[in-house]
Amino acid sequence: MKNLIDHKLYNRENKKVGFSDDTLERIRKIILHYPDDRRKSVLLPVLHIAQEELGGYLSVDVMDYVASLLEIQPIEVYEVATFYSMFHLEPVGKYVIEVCQTGPCAICGGERILDHLEKVLGIKAGETTPDGLFTLKTVECLGACGTAPVMQVNTEFYESMTNEKIDRIIEDLKNKGNQQPTETRWAELF
Ligand code: FES
């Protein structure tokens, strides 16, 4: 395997794409947990780190960089990045709101929750508010069907949602404005 510390790539605009030396060292330690012939297994944690440290979403340049870093094919990265809803393929707002639309949540008011969010935020699912604060997405089962309807904002989970709860959450997030998020980031979990 290449020396990760030396590993930087240049994209089509000749801009450097790559992790900091500290992050590369962190990734090197994560890789040690996996057998050499199972390099692809380290893809999920590395993609989380890439998304959080290289611009908030996985551009083609970033996915190609990750493929090169892990010595796997770019298509193998694209397959994973496009499958999981927690990976963003284009820029998103500071707060990504994901509303579950799978059966149990749908039956318990998931659509109503989505309608209300679209009204409050003034955007449709798949869009980002002009101030860059919120992106609204629909996702499949978030694994908490017993407390449907549910939604997630970045890594924070919200259950038994009502319109009133949404109003409070949105108001709170707007008040936080451009402060740094205090919630756990996905990449910190690895
Ligand atoms: S259907 Fe929404 S959490 Fe499972």
Residues whose N, C-alpha, C, O or C-beta is under 5 A from the ligand:
A	BS01	FES	C100 T102 G103 P104 C105 C141 L142 G143 A144 C145 V150
